[in-house]
Amino acid sequence: MKKKWQVLRGLINQTGHGYDPVSGTFDWPEDVWENINAVNSEAKKYKTAPL
């Protein structure tokens, strides 16, 4: 649970983009997701899966 929270916290702290409450996902372009995944591979599941 702590690991999941750390991943979510890292995503929430990203600036310039946000959370889409309709889809329950983050609305970032592909290049931003590539950078996030390079730093933390656990974050890739939040690209399409709702929180």
C-alpha distance (Angstrom), angle and dihedral (degrees) to the residues before:
residue distance angle dihedral
M1 . . .
K2 3.80 . .
K3 3.82 91.5 .
K4 3.81 91.1 51.0
W5 3.80 90.9 50.4
Q6 3.81 91.3 50.0
V7 3.81 90.8 52.9
L8 3.80 92.8 47.5
R9 3.78 91.6 45.9
G10 3.80 90.0 53.2
L11 3.81 90.7 51.3
I12 3.78 93.4 47.2
N13 3.81 91.1 50.8
Q14 3.82 92.7 57.5
T15 3.80 109.6 113.2
G16 3.78 128.9 -138.8
H17 3.79 95.5 31.7
G18 3.71 136.7 64.4
Y19 3.71 153.4 -159.6
D20 3.81 119.4 -83.6
P21 3.80 107.3 -141.8
V22 3.81 92.5 -167.3
S23 3.80 95.3 60.2
G24 3.82 95.7 23.6
T25 3.80 91.7 -129.3
F26 3.80 138.1 101.7
D27 3.82 116.0 -93.1
W28 3.78 101.0 -138.5
P29 3.81 128.0 141.4
E30 3.79 119.4 -110.7
D31 3.81 94.8 -102.1
V32 3.81 91.1 56.7
W33 3.82 90.5 50.5
E34 3.80 90.0 51.2
N35 3.81 90.2 55.0
I36 3.80 92.4 46.5
N37 3.80 92.1 48.6
A38 3.80 90.8 49.4
V39 3.80 89.3 57.8
N40 3.80 98.4 37.3
S41 3.80 120.9 14.2
E42 3.82 91.1 -171.0
A43 3.82 89.2 69.9
K44 3.82 95.5 66.0
K45 3.80 93.0 83.2
Y46 3.81 89.9 64.4
K47 3.79 92.2 61.5
T48 3.79 92.6 82.6
A49 3.80 105.8 5.1
P50 3.78 117.9 84.4
L51 3.77 119.3 -121.8
